[in-house]
Amino acid sequence: MKKTILLGLMALLFSASYFLLSCQHTIPVGADCESLDFQITATSTNATSGNSDGTITVTASGGDGFYYNLNGGSNNTTGVYGNLAAGNYTIIGHNNAGCSDTAQVSIGSTNPCTGVTITINTIPTNPTVGQSDGSISATATPAGSYTYSINGGAFQSTGVFNNLSAGSYTIVAKNSTGCTGTTTITLVDNSPCTGVNISVSTTQTSPTSGQSNGSITATASPAGTYTYSINGGAYQSSGTFNNLIAGNYTITAKNAGGCTGSTVVVLTALNPCTGITIGITPTVTNVVPCGSPAANGSIAVVANGSTGFTYNSNGGTYQASSTFSGLTAGSYIIGVKDLNGCTNTQTVVVGTAARGTNFTNVRNIIRSYCGNCHLNGGATAGYNFDNDCSIVGYWNEIKGSCVSPYTLRRMPTSGALSATLQAQITAWVNAGHRYTD
């Protein structure tokens, strides 16, 4: 029994020793990298210029279980690397014995267009003068698939470029591998008007001086459809231009082909006032002091010598009415203008109306009898008659104090006025008790 157990333990120990030895197969006992002579060999293909299409292929010898990494990247067991740009690369190879080897590889850049010559043939159509109706049709050789660009613009599948004005254009053709050819072509104006002579004749009506009532009517030849412009303005179908002042005008006619002809027309102002003399007859109403309103003067004008009169005062706006009222005393320049703008002026003086006889009598009575009580600054009971208008304003108080039967305290204090003087006061009051009565 003990022997059997001992034999079992020995078998178990043997099995464990074998298992441990089998797990270390990647590092053979006594492996020597020098004797294995482990090394790697790398070959490469260059990348196309501007692309990442280069490759590196690595092979190894000396041992087994080879694997590789590129520029410190992840392990690769195939040894094949693609999609590489031009540049320098470091390859490190390993085998299962722990041996390693390093290779330096350079990938160059190849130009797919070396030896490729692309020629561009063009057919130009020159534009009409001042328009963008020219074109260029480009074709590239040798035969193949091309795209085309004009003046650095986006490439397009067709070599036809339309709506071009006069100028220089650079055409580029590009094949499927990116190789290009270039040509430059110049488009020049193709004038449709060579040998075309357009004549412009006009009739005109001169404007009245200072007005915009002149006109020009233009006609072009030879026969055809024309549009017309004045002084470089927009063209119109009619050759008639109205509402013109005196001055120089350039009339241009243009036919359907864009050809033009011009002429210069001078409009001279006509004076509608030649032989016209406007007469002015004013009627003045002088300013009445102490009236209401205070500015109560007026001027009424009668004009003759023409028709359609309007009137102004002191250079103001012309008005239809020939009467100017609400005036103070002073000088006024009255203007008259007729239908054609002819004018004349006359200075008219608005004066101050004279004192009336009745008012003068009353004024003299006050000056003689009212003394310092109501004159020379005196204002007894609130009345002062230094100003003529105070007399006019207090007419009722003067009558009530100075004329019998008295309605107010009798005045003057020196004694009642005589019947004659009282009659003068009554006459002024009855006449209207105004400054001019």
C-alpha positions as CSV (number, residue, x, y, z in Angstrom):
1,M,0.0,0.0,0.0
2,K,2.7,2.5,0.9
3,K,4.6,1.5,-2.2
4,T,1.6,2.2,-4.3
5,I,1.2,5.7,-2.8
6,L,4.9,6.4,-3.3
7,L,4.7,5.4,-7.0
8,G,1.6,7.7,-7.4
9,L,3.4,10.7,-6.0
10,M,6.4,10.1,-8.2
11,A,4.2,10.0,-11.2
12,L,2.5,13.2,-10.2
13,L,5.8,15.0,-9.8
14,F,7.0,13.8,-13.2
15,S,3.8,15.1,-14.8
16,A,4.2,18.6,-13.2
17,S,7.8,18.8,-14.3
18,Y,6.8,18.1,-17.9
19,F,4.1,20.7,-17.8
20,L,6.4,23.4,-16.6
21,L,8.9,22.6,-19.4
22,S,6.2,22.7,-22.1
23,C,5.1,26.3,-21.1
24,Q,8.5,27.8,-21.9
25,H,8.6,26.8,-25.6
26,T,8.9,30.4,-26.7
27,I,12.4,30.6,-25.1
28,P,14.2,27.4,-26.0
29,V,16.7,26.3,-23.4
30,G,20.1,27.5,-24.5
31,A,18.8,29.7,-27.4
32,D,21.6,31.9,-29.0
33,C,20.5,34.8,-31.2
34,E,23.9,34.9,-32.8
35,S,23.7,31.2,-33.7
36,L,20.1,31.7,-35.0
37,D,21.5,34.6,-37.2
38,F,18.1,36.4,-36.9
39,Q,17.7,39.3,-39.3
40,I,15.0,41.2,-41.2
41,T,14.9,42.5,-44.8
42,A,12.6,45.3,-46.0
43,T,11.6,46.4,-49.4
44,S,9.4,49.4,-50.3
45,T,7.5,51.1,-53.1
46,N,7.4,54.9,-53.5
47,A,4.3,57.0,-52.9
48,T,2.7,59.0,-55.7
49,S,3.4,62.7,-55.3
50,G,1.0,64.2,-52.7
51,N,-0.6,60.9,-51.9
52,S,-0.2,58.2,-49.2
53,D,0.0,55.1,-51.4
54,G,3.6,53.8,-50.6
55,T,4.2,50.3,-49.2
56,I,6.8,48.5,-47.1
57,T,7.2,44.7,-47.0
58,V,9.3,43.0,-44.3
59,T,10.7,39.4,-44.3
60,A,12.7,37.7,-41.5
61,S,15.0,34.7,-41.2
62,G,16.6,32.9,-38.2
63,G,14.0,31.3,-36.0
64,D,10.2,31.4,-36.1
65,G,7.2,33.3,-34.7
66,F,8.2,36.5,-36.4
67,Y,6.4,39.8,-35.7
68,Y,7.2,43.4,-36.5
69,N,6.4,47.0,-35.6
70,L,6.6,50.2,-37.6
71,N,7.8,53.5,-36.0
72,G,7.0,52.1,-32.6
73,G,3.4,51.2,-33.5
74,S,1.4,48.0,-32.8
75,N,2.8,44.5,-33.7
76,N,2.2,43.2,-37.1
77,T,2.8,39.5,-38.0
78,T,2.4,39.9,-41.8
79,G,5.2,42.3,-42.3
80,V,3.2,44.3,-44.9
81,Y,2.5,48.0,-44.4
82,G,0.4,50.1,-46.9
83,N,-1.0,53.6,-47.3
84,L,2.3,55.3,-46.5
85,A,3.4,58.8,-47.4
86,A,6.9,59.7,-48.6
87,G,9.3,59.7,-45.6
88,N,11.7,57.7,-43.4
89,Y,10.5,54.7,-41.4
90,T,12.0,52.4,-38.7
91,I,11.1,48.7,-38.7
92,I,11.9,46.4,-35.7
93,G,11.5,42.6,-36.2
94,H,11.3,40.0,-33.4
95,N,11.3,36.2,-33.3
96,N,10.0,33.8,-30.6
97,A,13.5,33.4,-29.1
98,G,13.4,37.2,-28.2
99,C,15.9,38.1,-30.9
100,S,15.3,41.5,-32.7
101,D,16.7,43.3,-35.7
102,T,16.1,46.9,-37.0
103,A,15.9,48.2,-40.6
104,Q,15.7,51.8,-41.8
105,V,13.5,52.3,-44.9
106,S,12.9,55.5,-47.0
107,I,9.8,55.9,-49.1
108,G,10.3,58.3,-52.0
109,S,7.8,60.4,-54.0
110,T,7.1,59.6,-57.6
111,N,5.4,62.0,-60.0
112,P,2.7,60.3,-62.1
113,C,2.9,63.1,-64.6
114,T,6.6,62.7,-65.5
115,G,6.7,62.4,-69.3
116,V,3.0,63.3,-69.6
117,T,2.3,66.3,-71.9
118,I,-1.2,67.6,-72.2
119,T,-2.0,69.9,-75.0
120,I,-5.1,72.1,-75.1
121,N,-6.8,73.2,-78.4
122,T,-9.3,76.1,-78.2
123,I,-11.9,77.6,-80.4
124,P,-12.7,81.2,-79.3
125,T,-15.8,83.3,-80.1
126,N,-15.1,87.0,-79.6
127,P,-17.7,89.1,-77.7
128,T,-19.7,92.0,-79.0
129,V,-18.3,95.4,-77.8
130,G,-19.3,96.1,-74.3
131,Q,-21.1,92.8,-73.8
132,S,-20.4,89.3,-72.3
133,D,-21.4,87.1,-75.1
134,G,-18.1,85.6,-76.0
135,S,-17.1,81.9,-75.5
136,I,-14.2,79.5,-75.4
137,S,-14.4,75.8,-76.4
138,A,-11.4,73.8,-75.1
139,T,-10.3,70.2,-76.0
140,A,-7.3,68.4,-74.5
141,T,-5.0,65.7,-76.0
142,P,-3.9,62.9,-75.9
143,A,-7.3,61.2,-75.7
144,G,-8.7,60.6,-72.3
145,S,-11.0,61.8,-69.6
146,Y,-10.4,65.5,-68.7
147,T,-11.9,68.2,-66.5
148,Y,-11.4,71.9,-67.3
149,S,-11.0,75.2,-65.3
150,I,-10.9,78.8,-66.4
151,N,-8.9,81.5,-64.6
152,G,-8.4,79.4,-61.5
153,G,-12.1,78.5,-61.0
154,A,-13.6,75.2,-60.2
155,F,-13.0,72.3,-62.6
156,Q,-15.9,71.2,-64.7
157,S,-16.5,68.2,-67.0
158,T,-17.0,70.3,-70.1
159,G,-14.4,72.5,-71.8
160,V,-17.0,75.0,-73.0
161,F,-17.1,78.4,-71.2
162,N,-19.8,81.0,-72.1
163,N,-20.8,84.5,-71.2
164,L,-17.3,85.9,-71.5
165,S,-16.3,89.5,-72.1
166,A,-13.1,90.7,-73.8
167,G,-10.0,89.9,-71.9
168,S,-7.3,87.2,-71.2
169,Y,-8.3,83.8,-70.0
170,T,-6.2,80.8,-68.7
171,I,-7.6,77.4,-69.4
172,V,-6.4,74.3,-67.5
173,A,-7.2,70.7,-68.5
174,K,-6.6,67.9,-65.9
175,N,-6.6,64.2,-66.5
176,S,-7.8,61.4,-64.2
177,T,-4.4,61.2,-62.5
178,G,-4.2,64.9,-61.8
179,C,-1.8,65.8,-64.6
180,T,-2.5,69.2,-66.1
181,G,-1.9,71.3,-69.2
182,T,-2.4,75.0,-69.5
183,T,-3.0,77.5,-72.3
184,T,-3.9,81.2,-72.4
185,I,-6.2,82.8,-74.9
186,T,-7.3,86.4,-75.4
187,L,-10.8,87.5,-76.5
188,V,-11.1,90.8,-78.2
189,D,-14.2,93.0,-78.8
190,N,-16.0,92.2,-82.0
191,S,-17.7,95.5,-83.0
192,P,-20.9,95.1,-84.9
193,C,-20.8,98.8,-85.7
194,T,-17.9,98.8,-88.1
195,G,-19.1,100.7,-91.2
196,V,-22.4,101.8,-89.5
197,N,-23.0,105.6,-89.6
198,I,-26.0,106.8,-87.6
199,S,-27.1,110.4,-88.2
200,V,-29.3,112.3,-85.7
201,S,-31.4,115.3,-86.8
202,T,-33.4,117.4,-84.3
203,T,-36.0,120.1,-84.0
204,Q,-36.2,122.2,-80.8
205,T,-38.3,124.7,-79.0
206,S,-36.3,127.1,-76.8
207,P,-37.5,127.6,-73.3
208,T,-38.7,130.8,-71.8
209,S,-36.1,132.6,-69.7
210,G,-36.0,131.1,-66.2
211,Q,-38.4,128.3,-67.0
212,S,-38.2,124.6,-68.0
213,N,-40.5,124.6,-71.0
214,G,-38.1,123.9,-73.8
215,S,-38.1,120.6,-75.8
216,I,-36.0,118.6,-78.3
217,T,-37.3,116.0,-80.8
218,A,-34.7,113.7,-82.4
219,T,-34.9,111.5,-85.5
220,A,-32.2,109.0,-86.5
221,S,-31.3,107.6,-89.9
222,P,-30.9,105.2,-91.8
223,A,-34.3,103.8,-91.2
224,G,-34.6,101.3,-88.4
225,T,-35.6,100.9,-84.7
226,Y,-33.8,103.3,-82.4
227,T,-33.8,104.3,-78.7
228,Y,-32.7,107.8,-77.6
229,S,-30.8,109.2,-74.7
230,I,-30.2,112.8,-73.5
231,N,-26.9,113.8,-71.8
232,G,-26.0,110.1,-71.1
233,G,-29.3,109.3,-69.3
234,A,-31.3,106.1,-69.7
235,Y,-32.4,105.2,-73.3
236,Q,-36.1,105.6,-74.2
237,S,-38.2,104.6,-77.2
238,S,-39.2,108.2,-78.0
239,G,-36.9,110.8,-79.4
240,T,-38.8,113.7,-77.7
241,F,-37.4,115.3,-74.5
242,N,-39.6,117.9,-72.7
243,N,-39.3,120.2,-69.7
244,L,-35.8,121.5,-70.7
245,I,-34.1,124.7,-69.5
246,A,-31.7,126.7,-71.6
247,G,-28.3,124.9,-72.1
248,N,-26.4,122.3,-74.2
249,Y,-27.8,118.8,-74.7
250,T,-26.2,115.7,-76.3
251,I,-28.8,113.5,-78.0
252,T,-27.7,109.9,-78.7
253,A,-29.6,107.4,-80.9
254,K,-28.9,103.7,-80.6
255,N,-30.0,101.0,-83.0
256,A,-30.9,97.3,-82.3
257,G,-27.3,96.3,-82.7
258,G,-26.0,98.8,-80.1
259,C,-24.5,101.2,-82.7
260,T,-24.9,104.8,-81.8
261,G,-24.8,108.3,-83.3
262,S,-24.9,111.7,-81.5
263,T,-25.5,115.3,-82.0
264,V,-25.3,118.4,-79.7
265,V,-28.3,120.8,-79.4
266,V,-28.1,124.3,-77.9
267,L,-31.3,125.7,-76.4
268,T,-31.3,129.5,-75.9
269,A,-33.6,131.2,-73.4
270,L,-36.4,133.4,-74.8
271,N,-37.3,136.6,-72.9
272,P,-41.1,136.6,-72.7
273,C,-41.0,140.1,-71.1
274,T,-39.7,141.9,-74.2
275,G,-42.1,144.8,-74.8
276,I,-44.1,144.2,-71.6
277,T,-44.4,147.1,-69.1
278,I,-46.5,146.4,-66.0
279,G,-48.0,149.4,-64.4
280,I,-48.8,149.6,-60.7
281,T,-51.4,151.9,-59.1
282,P,-51.6,151.7,-55.3
283,T,-54.3,152.9,-53.0
284,V,-53.0,153.5,-49.4
285,T,-55.0,153.5,-46.2
286,N,-52.8,155.0,-43.5
287,V,-52.5,153.6,-40.0
288,V,-55.1,155.0,-37.6
289,P,-53.6,155.5,-34.1
290,C,-55.5,154.1,-31.2
291,G,-57.4,151.7,-33.5
292,S,-57.9,148.0,-33.1
293,P,-55.8,146.3,-34.3
294,A,-52.9,148.6,-34.0
295,A,-51.6,147.5,-37.4
296,N,-54.5,148.7,-39.4
297,G,-52.9,150.2,-42.5
298,S,-53.4,148.7,-46.0
299,I,-52.4,148.9,-49.6
300,A,-54.7,148.0,-52.5
301,V,-52.9,147.5,-55.9
302,V,-54.3,147.8,-59.4
303,A,-51.9,146.4,-62.1
304,N,-52.1,146.9,-65.9
305,G,-50.0,146.2,-69.0
306,S,-50.4,142.4,-69.0
307,T,-52.6,139.6,-67.6
308,G,-52.6,136.9,-65.0
309,F,-51.2,139.0,-62.2
310,T,-50.0,137.9,-58.8
311,Y,-48.7,140.2,-56.0
312,N,-46.1,140.3,-53.2
313,S,-44.8,142.6,-50.5
314,N,-41.2,143.1,-49.6
315,G,-40.0,140.1,-51.7
316,G,-42.4,137.6,-50.0
317,T,-44.5,134.9,-51.7
318,Y,-46.7,136.0,-54.6
319,Q,-50.4,135.9,-53.8
320,A,-53.5,136.2,-55.9
321,S,-55.0,139.0,-53.8
322,S,-53.9,142.5,-54.7
323,T,-54.6,143.9,-51.2
324,F,-52.1,143.9,-48.3
325,S,-53.7,144.7,-44.9
326,G,-52.7,144.7,-41.3
327,L,-49.8,147.0,-42.0
328,T,-47.9,149.4,-39.7
329,A,-46.6,152.7,-40.9
330,G,-43.5,152.4,-43.1
331,S,-42.3,151.7,-46.6
332,Y,-43.3,148.6,-48.6
333,I,-41.9,147.3,-51.9
334,I,-44.9,146.0,-53.8
335,G,-44.2,143.5,-56.6
336,V,-46.4,142.4,-59.5
337,K,-45.8,139.4,-61.7
338,D,-47.8,138.4,-64.8
339,L,-48.6,135.0,-66.3
340,N,-45.2,134.8,-68.1
341,G,-43.1,135.7,-65.1
342,C,-42.6,139.4,-66.1
343,T,-42.4,141.6,-63.0
344,N,-42.4,145.2,-61.8
345,T,-42.0,146.7,-58.3
346,Q,-43.0,150.0,-56.7
347,T,-42.2,151.4,-53.3
348,V,-45.3,152.5,-51.4
349,V,-45.4,154.4,-48.1
350,V,-48.0,153.8,-45.5
351,G,-48.3,156.8,-43.2
352,T,-50.1,157.7,-40.0
353,A,-53.6,159.2,-40.2
354,A,-53.9,162.9,-39.0
355,R,-55.9,163.8,-35.9
356,G,-59.5,164.6,-36.6
357,T,-60.8,168.2,-35.9
358,N,-63.2,167.1,-33.2
359,F,-60.4,165.0,-31.5
360,T,-58.0,167.9,-31.7
361,N,-60.5,170.2,-30.0
362,V,-60.9,167.7,-27.1
363,R,-57.2,167.2,-26.9
364,N,-56.7,171.0,-26.6
365,I,-59.3,171.2,-23.9
366,I,-57.5,168.5,-21.8
367,R,-54.2,170.2,-22.4
368,S,-55.6,173.5,-21.2
369,Y,-57.7,172.4,-18.2
370,C,-56.4,169.1,-16.8
371,G,-53.0,170.5,-15.6
372,N,-50.7,168.4,-13.5
373,C,-53.6,166.2,-12.3
374,H,-53.7,164.1,-15.6
375,L,-50.8,165.4,-17.6
376,N,-47.0,165.4,-17.5
377,G,-47.0,162.1,-15.6
378,G,-50.0,163.0,-13.4
379,A,-52.5,160.2,-13.0
380,T,-55.0,161.4,-10.4
381,A,-57.8,158.8,-9.9
382,G,-55.9,156.6,-12.4
383,Y,-56.2,158.8,-15.5
384,N,-53.3,160.1,-17.5
385,F,-53.8,161.8,-20.8
386,D,-50.2,162.4,-22.0
387,N,-50.8,159.8,-24.7
388,D,-53.5,160.5,-27.3
389,C,-54.8,157.0,-27.1
390,S,-55.5,157.4,-23.4
391,I,-57.9,160.3,-24.4
392,V,-59.5,158.0,-27.0
393,G,-59.7,155.1,-24.4
394,Y,-61.3,157.2,-21.7
395,W,-63.8,159.1,-23.9
396,N,-66.8,158.0,-21.8
397,E,-65.1,159.2,-18.5
398,I,-64.2,162.5,-20.1
399,K,-67.8,163.1,-21.2
400,G,-69.2,162.0,-17.8
401,S,-66.9,164.4,-15.9
402,C,-66.9,167.4,-18.2
403,V,-70.3,167.5,-19.9
404,S,-73.6,168.4,-18.2
405,P,-75.5,166.6,-17.0
406,Y,-72.6,164.9,-15.3
407,T,-72.7,161.2,-14.7
408,L,-69.3,161.3,-12.8
409,R,-67.7,163.8,-10.5
410,R,-67.6,167.1,-12.3
411,M,-64.3,168.2,-13.8
412,P,-62.2,170.1,-14.0
413,T,-61.7,171.1,-10.4
414,S,-61.2,174.7,-11.4
415,G,-64.8,175.0,-12.4
416,A,-67.2,173.8,-15.1
417,L,-66.3,174.1,-18.7
418,S,-68.1,176.6,-20.8
419,A,-71.1,175.5,-22.9
420,T,-68.9,175.9,-26.0
421,L,-66.2,173.6,-24.7
422,Q,-68.8,171.1,-23.5
423,A,-70.4,171.2,-27.0
424,Q,-67.0,170.4,-28.6
425,I,-66.6,167.3,-26.4
426,T,-70.1,166.2,-27.2
427,A,-69.5,166.7,-31.0
428,W,-66.4,164.4,-30.8
429,V,-68.2,161.7,-28.8
430,N,-71.2,161.8,-31.2
431,A,-68.8,161.6,-34.2
432,G,-67.5,158.3,-33.0
433,H,-64.8,159.4,-30.4
434,R,-62.0,158.2,-32.6
435,Y,-58.5,159.6,-33.2
436,T,-59.5,160.7,-36.7
437,D,-63.0,162.2,-35.8
